[in-house]
Amino acid sequence: MKIIFLGAPGAGKGTQAEMIRGKLGIPIISTGDIFRQNIKNRTPLGEKVKAIIDSGELVPDSLVTELVSDRISREDCAGGYILDGFPRTIPQAEEFDRILAEKGDAIDLVIDVEVPDEAIVSRMGGRRTCPVCGESFHVVYKAPRKENICDRCGGPLTIRDDDKEEVVKNRLVVYHKNTQPLISYYEEKGKLRRVDGTRDIGEVHEEIVGLL
Ligand code: AMP
């Protein structure tokens, strides 16, 4: 099964993707995580995208689409995958559909996790990320067992540069302008399902399981 998670930054896409990964046994492809890993390892790709990501703007379409196209051709994606954070613009979605169509393939389901902007801004203030393994937490909604320590690897939790309030506001502007149009794009193709992301993480998860 090939699934796309849509939604504003901080809507809970990553958390929900993680929760269904085990059930479906397919990998998650998070373009944001791939970029952050590259920034951390100071690769040429990381150097290229760091300033863009720190400002909350989008990495150029061709670069992201090529990256995802390469990633889905790996063996672990043969049984499907979950996309978190891609596509984020209409050109990315169109190009991705074209790449899949060339292989006689298509996306099965697009889940839009809907959360109003005000809730996003307050949520993201509480978000904490592990710079070592990439796992994310929230001081209220998904607190680590030990304060500021990653449950998964014991790393020190930090606030991502692009989770700072001014950057979050810019990311929302960028989201409404570039990514929100994808909702109609997939709705017209009959692929879109909406879920109310303001509810408890477990309730949102149950609804998503029902859609699969
Ligand atoms: P995320 O963790 O998905 O919120 O992504 C963090 C940042 O990575 C975004 O704010 C963008 O700068 C960049 N990014 C991730 N995915 C994409 C994409 N599909 N297109 C363009 N930029 C992206």
Boltz pocket constraint, residues with backbone or C-beta under 6 A from the ligand:
constraints:
  - pocket:
      binder: B
      contacts: [[A, 9], [A, 31], [A, 32], [A, 33], [A, 35], [A, 52], [A, 53], [A, 56], [A, 57], [A, 58], [A, 59], [A, 60], [A, 61], [A, 64], [A, 84], [A, 85], [A, 86], [A, 87], [A, 88], [A, 89], [A, 92], [A, 162], [A, 171]]
      max_distance: 6.0
